[in-house]
Amino acid sequence: MAIKYIPYYPTTLQGQAMLDNFVRTQRILRYRDNDKVIERIERGMPLYEVEKQEIVGENPHNNTIIRGECLSACAYLKEKGIKVDLVYIDPPFASGADYAKKVYLRRNPKVAEAIKQAETEIDSDEIRGFEEKMYGDVWDKERYLNWMYENLMAIKSVMSETASIYVHLDWHIGHYVKILLDEIFGEDNFKNEIIWHYPGGIKAVPSYFSRKHDSIYVYSKGDIVTYNVQRKDIQENSLYNRWIKYSEDGETITYKNFPRKDKVKFKMYVNRFISQNRRNPQENDELYRFEGAMIDDVWSDCPAVFRSLEDINYSTQKPEALLERIIKASSNEGMLIADFFGGSGVTATVAHKLCRRFIHCDIGINSIETARDRLRKAGAEFEVLEVKDGVSLYRNPVQTMDKLKSLILGLRNEDRLDKFWEGSINDTKEGMMPVYLPNLMDSSTRLLDTALMNRILKEAMPDLPDGTKKVIIYYIDISSKEEIEQFIKEQNDTLIKIELRDLKNILDNVVVEDEATFEVKQVQPKGQVFKIWQVRIERFFSDRVNRKINEYNLKGQQQALKGNKEYKPITISNEGLETIEFLSLDCTAAEGVWHSDTEILIDRLGYVRKNDIDTKEFWDGAITSENKPLRLKIRNICGDETIYVV
């Protein structure tokens, strides 16, 4: 699948977490499989085909949203010769937590008029929802560190010479990543460990102090770095209230107005002027300027977004104030800001507001859609790209992995096998056949090359149960099938046969689409002279949304039975319109790159945002445009999008 591999650097770095002073201390961070990272680094970053999905506005500054992994995005940027001036990343924390998004049914537009009569009183039953898993932050420590090492190396390869990187982590694994950062960027280029203390309630914990901060590690690419001193508000100056009455402009104090009653305190500023200018001050000479205190590395004035106006229902969302400080400090207007684990899109949004260019990258479609809608509302212009790596089946890798397992006929769990094997398939002739499946959360397993094949032969296969006759190896990319088959022939010293299977043969037959029935006609709005085009949705059906609701209801019913309680299931209408989140019309092109000429976003309460303007109107089941629509895009509440030719 990969077109080619892009080198990280002209000369590959050697070592893995080797500190500059390891010769003196003889201390080195060693962990499982860290020697294999160098092989992958030497191979390079996989460059896949990148397809443009949508363009918003003219986009003169080449702002970009990329759906894809960090490695693939960096390969694309390096191939294009694009250098970024500031990187902020908020990657998985290896916390062991599962992150989910609350998915809400919208109001049924068929009863919108009735609902309007009581719009201030929201019935909780009308906004019931269920959770959909976004990603699982569950890692083996060693696998996580190898994965981060590759990502950090890739990011460094596309940073400008004056760029900085901010890596946002917490107590789970941040101290290990700090050592990797020391190696990759150099101990001398470490600038800060910023402590972000997020205010809020404190839970009583029986055996330790409540954890209330994250760490942000800051490194520069080289010796020269872009940095602007950040200060608190001028009102926080300790002398502001004491001396502000002596200022004519609210910012400075001149000699004619200096506080003579405070002569002893102010004398140092008079003496400083004399020392610097070698003369006595005149009446209009500036002696003192009010400035806010310099901000240090403990930030407790950037509250989390939970239940704030910023909250957009994204589990790992960070506050705009946090990113505003970072971007102001380490970049200037016009510079390019990148976030390769973009999440809610806060980095790109703040960069746009501060007149910077941006790159938002994430592997999950939920992130791409959230950032896209957020940036549209902020008035940004950008293009949406997708890395065609053959594994973006659903919203995120977790859902895709689950789907893959269900698509492999006969695959079942096998307790006798270790976790290297996904399960087994039983065959009347071959018996139990162990199955290897690439882990989509681990980029190192994407390519089946001689290194991975050697690991399978030498480490995984010797531990198989006695009597195993055959194993099945699935792959996404392969260096050379002929080369691998020859390698197996030469190196396989067992009697176990190995069958290679291409996962794309399974994925190519899977299409995720929803069904929609709609009517297109011209209508004459009341009070208007000219007719407009209207697309009215009559029925919408999403198999996946229905399955998610059924799963949720089944779980709820089981819990209710255990507690001897009544359970009211989530139901949807025959029309199914309450399962729609977003609609867009393309009046520009009948195929290819999407142009959203008019769009509607329906929030969880049923109110609509029409062409980036929030309203207090309920969706009426239709979308209109001045020009004839050529295509219709509908996004269901789980985030799957389907395009229909009008």
C-alpha positions as CSV (number, residue, x, y, z in Angstrom):
1,M,0.0,0.0,0.0
2,A,2.8,2.4,0.8
3,I,4.1,4.2,-2.2
4,K,7.5,4.6,-0.8
5,Y,9.3,5.3,2.5
6,I,10.5,8.8,3.3
7,P,13.8,9.1,5.4
8,Y,13.5,10.8,8.7
9,Y,16.9,12.4,8.4
10,P,19.9,12.2,6.0
11,T,21.7,10.3,8.8
12,T,19.7,8.1,11.1
13,L,20.2,8.7,14.8
14,Q,21.7,5.8,16.6
15,G,20.7,4.6,20.0
16,Q,17.5,4.4,22.0
17,A,17.0,6.6,25.0
18,M,20.8,6.9,25.4
19,L,21.5,10.1,27.4
20,D,24.4,12.3,26.5
21,N,26.1,11.4,29.8
22,F,25.6,7.7,29.6
23,V,29.4,7.1,29.3
24,R,29.9,8.7,32.7
25,T,26.9,7.2,34.5
26,Q,26.6,3.9,32.7
27,R,22.9,4.3,32.9
28,I,20.6,3.7,30.0
29,L,16.8,3.2,29.6
30,R,16.3,-0.3,28.2
31,Y,13.0,-2.0,27.5
32,R,11.5,-4.8,25.4
33,D,11.9,-4.5,21.7
34,N,13.5,-1.1,21.8
35,D,16.3,-2.3,19.5
36,K,13.7,-3.0,16.8
37,V,12.8,0.6,16.5
38,I,16.1,1.4,14.8
39,E,15.2,-1.0,12.0
40,R,12.0,0.8,11.4
41,I,13.6,4.2,11.6
42,E,16.2,3.2,9.0
43,R,13.4,2.0,6.7
44,G,11.7,5.4,6.9
45,M,8.2,6.8,7.2
46,P,5.5,5.2,5.1
47,L,4.2,7.5,2.4
48,Y,0.7,6.6,1.2
49,E,-1.6,8.2,-1.3
50,V,-3.2,11.3,0.1
51,E,-6.7,12.2,-1.2
52,K,-8.3,15.6,-0.9
53,Q,-11.8,15.2,0.5
54,E,-13.1,18.7,0.9
55,I,-12.0,22.3,0.4
56,V,-13.5,25.2,2.6
57,G,-13.0,28.6,1.1
58,E,-10.1,29.7,-1.1
59,N,-7.6,28.6,1.5
60,P,-4.8,30.9,0.5
61,H,-2.6,29.9,3.5
62,N,-2.8,26.2,2.8
63,N,-4.4,25.3,6.2
64,T,-4.8,21.5,6.4
65,I,-6.8,18.9,8.2
66,I,-5.3,15.4,7.7
67,R,-7.0,12.2,8.7
68,G,-4.2,9.7,9.2
69,E,-1.5,8.5,11.6
70,C,1.2,10.9,12.7
71,L,3.9,8.9,10.8
72,S,2.0,9.0,7.5
73,A,1.1,12.7,7.9
74,C,4.8,13.6,8.6
75,A,5.9,11.5,5.6
76,Y,3.4,13.5,3.4
77,L,4.6,16.9,4.8
78,K,8.3,16.0,4.3
79,E,7.6,14.8,0.8
80,K,6.0,18.2,0.1
81,G,8.8,20.1,1.8
82,I,6.5,21.6,4.4
83,K,8.2,22.7,7.7
84,V,6.2,23.5,10.9
85,D,7.2,26.3,13.3
86,L,5.5,25.0,16.4
87,V,4.2,21.6,17.5
88,Y,1.8,20.9,20.3
89,I,0.7,17.3,20.8
90,D,-1.7,15.8,23.4
91,P,-1.1,12.1,22.6
92,P,-2.6,9.1,24.5
93,F,-1.4,9.1,28.1
94,A,-1.1,5.2,28.4
95,S,-3.7,5.7,31.2
96,G,-5.5,2.4,30.7
97,A,-8.8,4.3,30.2
98,D,-11.3,3.9,27.5
99,Y,-12.6,7.2,26.0
100,A,-16.1,7.5,24.8
101,K,-18.3,10.2,23.2
102,K,-21.9,10.6,24.3
103,V,-24.1,10.3,21.3
104,Y,-27.5,12.0,21.5
105,L,-30.7,11.5,19.5
106,R,-31.8,14.8,17.9
107,R,-35.4,16.1,18.1
108,N,-37.6,14.6,15.5
109,P,-38.4,17.4,13.0
110,K,-41.8,15.9,12.5
111,V,-42.8,17.1,15.9
112,A,-40.7,20.3,16.0
113,E,-43.6,22.7,16.1
114,A,-45.0,21.0,19.1
115,I,-41.7,21.0,20.8
116,K,-41.3,24.8,20.1
117,Q,-44.1,25.5,22.5
118,A,-42.0,24.2,25.4
119,E,-38.5,24.9,24.2
120,T,-37.4,26.2,27.6
121,E,-38.4,22.9,29.3
122,I,-36.3,20.1,27.9
123,D,-37.6,16.6,28.6
124,S,-34.6,14.4,29.4
125,D,-36.2,11.6,27.4
126,E,-36.0,13.6,24.3
127,I,-32.3,14.0,24.4
128,R,-31.4,10.5,25.6
129,G,-28.3,9.1,24.2
130,F,-25.7,6.3,24.3
131,E,-21.9,6.2,24.4
132,E,-19.7,5.3,21.5
133,K,-16.1,4.3,22.2
134,M,-13.6,6.7,20.6
135,Y,-10.3,4.9,21.4
136,G,-8.8,2.8,24.1
137,D,-5.7,4.2,25.8
138,V,-4.5,0.8,26.8
139,W,-0.9,0.1,26.1
140,D,2.0,-2.1,27.1
141,K,4.5,0.3,28.4
142,E,7.2,-0.9,26.0
143,R,5.0,-0.8,23.0
144,Y,3.8,2.7,23.9
145,L,7.4,4.0,24.2
146,N,8.4,2.4,20.9
147,W,5.4,4.0,19.2
148,M,6.1,7.4,20.8
149,Y,9.8,7.2,19.8
150,E,8.9,6.8,16.1
151,N,6.3,9.6,16.3
152,L,8.7,12.0,17.9
153,M,11.4,11.2,15.4
154,A,8.9,11.8,12.6
155,I,7.7,15.1,14.0
156,K,11.3,16.3,14.5
157,S,12.0,15.7,10.8
158,V,9.3,18.2,9.7
159,M,10.1,20.9,12.3
160,S,11.8,24.2,11.2
161,E,15.2,25.0,12.7
162,T,13.7,27.6,15.1
163,A,10.7,25.4,16.1
164,S,9.6,24.2,19.5
165,I,7.6,21.2,20.5
166,Y,5.2,20.9,23.5
167,V,4.4,17.3,24.6
168,H,1.4,17.1,26.9
169,L,1.3,14.1,29.2
170,D,0.6,13.2,32.8
171,W,2.0,11.0,35.6
172,H,1.3,7.7,33.9
173,I,4.3,7.7,31.5
174,G,5.5,11.2,31.1
175,H,8.8,10.6,32.9
176,Y,9.7,7.9,30.5
177,V,8.9,10.0,27.4
178,K,11.0,12.8,28.9
179,I,14.0,10.5,28.5
180,L,13.1,9.8,24.9
181,L,12.8,13.6,24.3
182,D,16.3,14.1,25.8
183,E,17.7,11.7,23.3
184,I,15.8,12.9,20.2
185,F,16.0,16.6,20.8
186,G,19.1,16.7,23.1
187,E,19.2,17.4,26.8
188,D,20.5,20.9,26.1
189,N,17.4,21.7,24.1
190,F,15.1,21.0,27.0
191,K,13.4,24.3,27.9
192,N,10.6,23.7,30.5
193,E,8.5,21.2,32.3
194,I,5.2,23.2,32.5
195,I,2.8,22.2,35.2
196,W,-0.8,22.7,34.1
197,H,-2.8,22.7,37.3
198,Y,-6.5,22.4,36.4
199,P,-8.8,23.9,39.1
200,G,-11.9,22.0,40.2
201,G,-13.2,19.7,42.9
202,I,-10.8,17.4,44.7
203,K,-11.8,13.8,45.4
204,A,-10.8,12.2,48.7
205,V,-8.3,9.4,47.9
206,P,-7.5,7.0,50.7
207,S,-3.8,6.3,50.0
208,Y,-2.3,9.3,48.1
209,F,-2.7,13.0,47.4
210,S,-5.3,13.8,44.8
211,R,-3.8,14.2,41.3
212,K,-4.6,17.6,39.8
213,H,-2.0,18.4,37.2
214,D,-0.6,17.5,33.8
215,S,3.0,18.0,32.6
216,I,3.9,19.6,29.4
217,Y,7.5,19.0,28.2
218,V,9.0,21.8,26.0
219,Y,12.0,21.3,23.7
220,S,13.5,23.3,20.9
221,K,14.8,21.9,17.6
222,G,18.1,23.8,17.9
223,D,19.9,26.6,19.6
224,I,17.9,29.4,18.1
225,V,14.3,29.4,19.0
226,T,11.2,31.5,18.6
227,Y,10.1,32.7,22.0
228,N,8.0,35.7,23.2
229,V,7.9,36.5,26.9
230,Q,4.4,36.0,28.3
231,R,3.1,38.2,31.1
232,K,0.0,38.3,33.3
233,D,-2.5,41.1,33.0
234,I,-1.1,44.6,33.8
235,Q,-3.6,44.9,36.7
236,E,-1.7,42.1,38.4
237,N,1.3,44.3,38.7
238,S,1.9,44.7,42.4
239,L,2.4,48.5,42.1
240,Y,-0.5,49.0,39.7
241,N,-3.0,50.2,42.2
242,R,-0.4,52.1,44.1
243,W,0.9,54.2,41.2
244,I,-1.7,54.1,38.4
245,K,-3.0,57.5,39.4
246,Y,0.4,59.0,38.4
247,S,0.1,57.7,34.8
248,E,-1.4,59.8,32.0
249,D,-1.8,56.9,29.5
250,G,-2.4,54.0,31.9
251,E,0.9,52.3,31.0
252,T,3.8,54.6,31.8
253,I,5.0,57.1,34.4
254,T,7.0,60.2,33.3
255,Y,9.4,62.3,35.5
256,K,6.9,65.1,35.7
257,N,4.3,62.8,37.3
258,F,6.4,60.4,39.3
259,P,5.1,59.7,42.8
260,R,7.2,62.1,44.9
261,K,5.4,60.9,48.1
262,D,6.8,57.5,47.3
263,K,10.3,58.9,46.6
264,V,12.3,56.3,48.4
265,K,10.5,53.4,46.6
266,F,10.7,55.2,43.2
267,K,14.3,56.4,43.5
268,M,15.7,53.2,42.0
269,Y,13.9,53.9,38.7
270,V,15.2,57.5,38.7
271,N,18.7,56.2,39.3
272,R,18.3,53.5,36.6
273,F,17.4,56.2,34.1
274,I,20.4,58.3,35.0
275,S,22.7,55.2,34.7
276,Q,21.3,54.2,31.3
277,N,21.2,57.7,29.8
278,R,24.0,59.5,31.6
279,R,21.8,62.5,32.3
280,N,19.1,63.6,34.6
281,P,15.5,62.9,33.5
282,Q,13.4,65.6,31.9
283,E,9.7,66.0,32.6
284,N,8.5,63.9,29.6
285,D,11.1,61.1,30.0
286,E,9.6,57.7,30.8
287,L,10.8,56.3,34.2
288,Y,8.5,53.4,34.7
289,R,6.2,51.1,32.6
290,F,3.5,49.0,34.1
291,E,3.9,45.4,33.0
292,G,2.3,42.2,34.2
293,A,4.5,39.8,36.1
294,M,6.2,37.3,33.9
295,I,4.4,33.9,33.6
296,D,6.4,31.0,35.1
297,D,6.1,27.3,34.5
298,V,3.2,26.6,36.8
299,W,-0.1,27.4,35.1
300,S,-3.2,27.4,37.3
301,D,-5.2,30.1,35.4
302,C,-6.3,27.9,32.5
303,P,-9.4,26.0,33.8
304,A,-10.5,22.8,32.2
305,V,-13.5,23.0,29.8
306,F,-15.8,20.7,31.7
307,R,-19.3,22.2,31.7
308,S,-17.9,25.5,30.3
309,L,-19.1,27.4,27.2
310,E,-16.1,25.8,25.4
311,D,-17.3,22.3,26.1
312,I,-18.1,20.5,22.8
313,N,-18.6,17.0,24.1
314,Y,-15.1,15.7,23.4
315,S,-13.5,13.6,26.1
316,T,-9.9,14.9,25.9
317,Q,-10.7,18.5,25.0
318,K,-8.2,21.1,26.3
319,P,-9.0,24.8,27.0
320,E,-8.3,27.5,24.5
321,A,-6.5,29.6,27.1
322,L,-3.9,26.9,27.4
323,L,-3.1,26.8,23.7
324,E,-3.3,30.6,23.4
325,R,-0.4,30.9,25.8
326,I,1.6,28.3,24.1
327,I,1.1,29.6,20.6
328,K,1.7,33.3,21.6
329,A,4.9,32.3,23.4
330,S,6.5,30.1,20.7
331,S,5.3,31.5,17.4
332,N,4.6,34.7,15.5
333,E,1.8,35.7,13.2
334,G,2.0,33.8,9.9
335,M,3.9,30.8,11.3
336,L,2.7,27.2,10.8
337,I,1.3,25.4,13.9
338,A,0.8,21.6,13.9
339,D,-1.0,19.2,16.2
340,F,-0.6,15.5,15.1
341,F,-3.0,14.2,17.8
342,G,-5.5,17.0,17.1
343,G,-8.5,15.7,19.1
344,S,-11.1,18.4,19.5
345,G,-9.3,20.8,17.1
346,V,-8.4,23.4,19.8
347,T,-4.8,23.9,18.5
348,A,-6.0,24.6,15.0
349,T,-8.8,26.9,16.1
350,V,-6.7,29.0,18.4
351,A,-3.9,29.2,15.8
352,H,-6.5,30.5,13.3
353,K,-7.8,33.1,15.8
354,L,-4.2,34.3,16.4
355,C,-3.5,34.7,12.7
356,R,-1.3,31.6,12.4
357,R,-1.5,28.8,9.8
358,F,-2.4,25.3,11.0
359,I,-2.2,21.6,10.4
360,H,-4.7,19.4,12.3
361,C,-4.0,15.7,12.2
362,D,-5.8,12.7,13.8
363,I,-6.6,9.1,13.0
364,G,-10.2,9.2,14.2
365,I,-13.0,10.5,12.0
366,N,-14.7,12.0,15.1
367,S,-11.7,14.3,15.6
368,I,-11.7,15.3,11.9
369,E,-15.4,16.1,11.9
370,T,-15.3,18.0,15.2
371,A,-12.3,20.1,14.1
372,R,-13.8,20.7,10.7
373,D,-17.1,22.0,12.2
374,R,-15.3,24.0,14.8
375,L,-13.0,25.7,12.3
376,R,-15.9,26.5,10.0
377,K,-17.7,28.2,12.8
378,A,-14.5,30.2,13.5
379,G,-14.4,31.4,9.9
380,A,-11.3,29.4,8.9
381,E,-10.4,28.3,5.4
382,F,-8.8,24.9,4.9
383,E,-8.7,21.6,3.0
384,V,-9.4,18.2,4.4
385,L,-7.1,15.3,3.3
386,E,-7.3,11.6,4.0
387,V,-4.3,9.2,4.1
388,K,-5.4,6.2,2.0
389,D,-3.7,3.5,4.1
390,G,-6.5,1.0,3.7
391,V,-7.4,0.7,7.3
392,S,-9.8,3.7,7.9
393,L,-12.9,1.6,7.9
394,Y,-14.8,3.2,10.7
395,R,-14.4,6.2,13.0
396,N,-11.3,5.0,14.7
397,P,-8.8,2.1,14.8
398,V,-10.6,0.4,17.8
399,Q,-13.9,0.1,15.8
400,T,-12.1,-1.0,12.7
401,M,-10.2,-3.8,14.6
402,D,-13.5,-5.1,16.0
403,K,-15.0,-5.1,12.5
404,L,-12.0,-6.9,11.1
405,K,-12.4,-9.7,13.6
406,S,-16.0,-10.1,12.6
407,L,-15.2,-10.2,8.9
408,I,-12.7,-13.1,9.2
409,L,-14.9,-16.1,8.8
410,G,-14.4,-18.7,11.5
411,L,-12.1,-16.5,13.7
412,R,-12.6,-17.3,17.4
413,N,-10.8,-16.7,20.6
414,E,-8.3,-19.4,21.6
415,D,-7.2,-19.6,25.3
416,R,-4.2,-21.8,24.4
417,L,-2.6,-19.1,22.4
418,D,-0.7,-16.1,23.7
419,K,-1.7,-12.5,22.9
420,F,0.5,-12.4,19.9
421,W,-2.2,-14.4,18.0
422,E,-5.6,-12.8,17.5
423,G,-7.4,-16.2,17.7
424,S,-7.7,-19.3,15.6
425,I,-9.7,-20.8,12.7
426,N,-10.6,-24.5,12.8
427,D,-10.2,-26.6,9.7
428,T,-11.2,-30.2,9.2
429,K,-7.9,-31.0,7.5
430,E,-5.4,-28.6,9.2
431,G,-7.0,-28.5,12.7
432,M,-6.6,-25.4,14.8
433,M,-4.9,-22.6,12.7
434,P,-3.6,-19.7,14.7
435,V,-4.3,-16.3,13.1
436,Y,-2.0,-13.2,13.2
437,L,-3.7,-9.9,12.7
438,P,-1.9,-6.5,12.5
439,N,-2.7,-4.2,15.4
440,L,-4.0,-0.9,13.9
441,M,-2.9,1.0,17.0
442,D,0.7,-0.1,16.5
443,S,2.2,1.2,13.2
444,S,5.1,-1.2,13.6
445,T,2.9,-4.1,12.6
446,R,1.5,-2.5,9.4
447,L,4.4,-3.7,7.2
448,L,5.1,-7.4,6.9
449,D,8.9,-7.4,6.2
450,T,11.7,-9.9,7.0
451,A,12.2,-8.3,10.5
452,L,8.5,-9.0,11.5
453,M,8.5,-12.3,9.8
454,N,11.6,-13.4,11.7
455,R,9.9,-12.4,14.9
456,I,7.0,-14.6,14.0
457,L,9.2,-17.5,13.1
458,K,11.7,-17.3,16.1
459,E,9.5,-15.9,18.9
460,A,5.8,-16.7,18.3
461,M,5.7,-20.0,16.5
462,P,8.0,-22.0,18.8
463,D,5.4,-21.4,21.6
464,L,2.5,-22.8,19.6
465,P,0.7,-25.9,21.0
466,D,2.0,-29.3,19.8
467,G,0.2,-30.5,16.8
468,T,-0.2,-27.1,15.1
469,K,0.0,-27.7,11.3
470,K,-0.7,-24.3,9.8
471,V,-0.8,-20.6,10.7
472,I,-2.4,-17.7,8.9
473,I,-0.6,-14.3,8.7
474,Y,-2.7,-11.3,7.6
475,Y,-0.9,-8.2,6.4
476,I,-1.8,-4.6,5.4
477,D,1.5,-3.7,3.7
478,I,4.2,-6.2,2.5
479,S,7.7,-5.4,1.5
480,S,7.7,-8.1,-1.2
481,K,5.5,-11.2,-1.1
482,E,8.1,-13.1,-3.1
483,E,10.9,-12.1,-0.8
484,I,8.9,-13.0,2.3
485,E,7.9,-16.4,0.9
486,Q,11.6,-17.1,0.1
487,F,12.6,-16.0,3.6
488,I,10.0,-18.3,5.1
489,K,11.3,-21.2,3.0
490,E,14.8,-20.6,4.2
491,Q,14.2,-19.7,7.8
492,N,11.2,-21.8,8.9
493,D,12.7,-24.8,10.7
494,T,9.4,-26.2,11.8
495,L,6.8,-28.3,10.0
496,I,4.2,-25.6,10.4
497,K,2.9,-24.2,7.1
498,I,2.4,-20.5,6.8
499,E,-0.3,-18.9,4.6
500,L,-0.1,-15.1,3.8
501,R,-3.3,-13.2,3.4
502,D,-3.9,-9.6,2.3
503,L,-6.3,-7.8,4.6
504,K,-7.3,-5.5,1.8
505,N,-9.2,-8.3,0.1
506,I,-11.5,-8.2,3.1
507,L,-11.7,-4.5,3.4
508,D,-12.4,-3.9,-0.2
509,N,-15.7,-5.7,0.0
510,V,-16.9,-3.6,3.0
511,V,-18.9,-0.5,2.4
512,V,-20.3,1.6,5.3
513,E,-23.3,3.5,4.0
514,D,-26.7,4.7,5.3
515,E,-30.0,4.7,3.4
516,A,-31.8,8.0,2.7
517,T,-35.0,8.9,0.9
518,F,-35.4,12.5,0.0
519,E,-37.3,14.9,-2.3
520,V,-35.7,17.7,-4.4
521,K,-37.8,20.6,-5.6
522,Q,-38.0,24.4,-6.0
523,V,-40.0,26.3,-3.5
524,Q,-41.1,29.9,-3.0
525,P,-40.3,31.1,0.5
526,K,-42.9,33.3,2.0
527,G,-42.1,37.0,1.4
528,Q,-39.4,36.3,-1.2
529,V,-39.4,37.0,-5.0
530,F,-37.2,34.2,-6.2
531,K,-37.5,30.4,-5.8
532,I,-34.9,28.4,-4.0
533,W,-34.0,24.7,-4.1
534,Q,-35.1,22.4,-1.2
535,V,-34.0,18.9,-0.3
536,R,-36.4,17.4,2.2
537,I,-35.4,14.2,3.9
538,E,-38.3,11.8,4.1
539,R,-36.6,8.8,5.7
540,F,-33.1,8.0,7.0
541,F,-31.9,4.6,8.2
542,S,-28.5,3.8,9.6
543,D,-27.8,0.2,10.4
544,R,-24.9,0.9,12.7
545,V,-26.8,3.5,14.7
546,N,-29.7,1.1,15.1
547,R,-27.3,-1.7,16.2
548,K,-25.7,0.7,18.8
549,I,-29.2,1.6,20.1
550,N,-30.2,-2.1,20.3
551,E,-27.0,-2.9,22.2
552,Y,-27.6,0.0,24.6
553,N,-31.2,-1.1,25.2
554,L,-30.2,-4.7,25.8
555,K,-27.6,-3.7,28.4
556,G,-30.1,-1.3,30.1
557,Q,-32.8,-4.0,30.2
558,Q,-30.4,-6.5,31.8
559,Q,-29.3,-3.9,34.4
560,A,-32.9,-3.0,35.2
561,L,-33.8,-6.7,35.7
562,K,-31.0,-7.1,38.2
563,G,-32.2,-4.1,40.1
564,N,-35.8,-4.9,39.8
565,K,-36.5,-1.6,38.1
566,E,-38.4,-0.5,35.0
567,Y,-36.3,0.4,31.9
568,K,-37.6,2.8,29.3
569,P,-35.7,1.9,26.0
570,I,-34.4,4.4,23.5
571,T,-36.7,4.4,20.5
572,I,-36.5,6.1,17.1
573,S,-39.3,7.0,14.7
574,N,-40.1,5.3,11.5
575,E,-38.6,8.2,9.6
576,G,-35.3,8.0,11.6
577,L,-34.6,11.7,11.2
578,E,-33.5,12.1,14.8
579,T,-30.4,10.1,14.0
580,I,-29.1,12.8,11.6
581,E,-26.4,15.3,12.9
582,F,-25.3,17.1,9.8
583,L,-26.3,17.9,6.2
584,S,-24.4,19.6,3.4
585,L,-25.2,20.4,-0.2
586,D,-22.6,20.6,-2.9
587,C,-23.8,22.9,-5.7
588,T,-20.3,23.2,-7.3
589,A,-19.2,19.7,-8.3
590,A,-21.0,16.4,-9.0
591,E,-18.0,14.3,-8.1
592,G,-14.5,14.6,-6.6
593,V,-13.5,17.1,-3.9
594,W,-16.5,18.2,-1.7
595,H,-17.6,21.9,-1.7
596,S,-20.1,22.7,1.1
597,D,-22.1,25.4,-0.5
598,T,-24.7,25.3,2.3
599,E,-24.9,23.2,5.4
600,I,-26.8,22.5,8.6
601,L,-25.4,21.2,11.9
602,I,-28.0,20.0,14.4
603,D,-26.9,20.2,18.1
604,R,-28.0,17.6,20.7
605,L,-30.9,19.8,21.7
606,G,-32.2,19.9,18.2
607,Y,-31.2,23.6,17.4
608,V,-29.5,24.2,14.1
609,R,-26.4,26.0,13.0
610,K,-27.0,27.2,9.5
611,N,-23.9,28.0,7.5
612,D,-21.9,28.6,10.6
613,I,-24.5,30.8,12.3
614,D,-26.1,29.5,15.5
615,T,-29.8,29.8,15.8
616,K,-32.6,28.9,18.2
617,E,-34.5,27.2,15.4
618,F,-35.3,23.5,15.3
619,W,-34.5,21.5,12.2
620,D,-37.5,21.1,9.9
621,G,-36.3,18.1,8.0
622,A,-35.0,20.0,5.0
623,I,-32.0,21.9,3.7
624,T,-32.1,24.7,1.1
625,S,-29.8,26.4,-1.4
626,E,-30.0,29.2,-3.9
627,N,-28.3,27.1,-6.6
628,K,-29.3,23.6,-7.8
629,P,-27.8,20.9,-5.5
630,L,-25.7,18.3,-7.2
631,R,-24.8,16.1,-4.2
632,L,-26.1,15.7,-0.7
633,K,-24.0,14.6,2.3
634,I,-25.6,13.3,5.5
635,R,-23.7,12.5,8.7
636,N,-25.4,10.3,11.3
637,I,-25.1,10.9,15.1
638,C,-22.3,8.3,15.2
639,G,-20.3,10.3,12.7
640,D,-20.5,8.1,9.6
641,E,-21.0,10.2,6.4
642,T,-22.7,9.1,3.2
643,I,-22.8,11.1,-0.1
644,Y,-25.8,10.9,-2.3
645,V,-26.1,12.1,-5.9
646,V,-29.1,14.5,-6.1
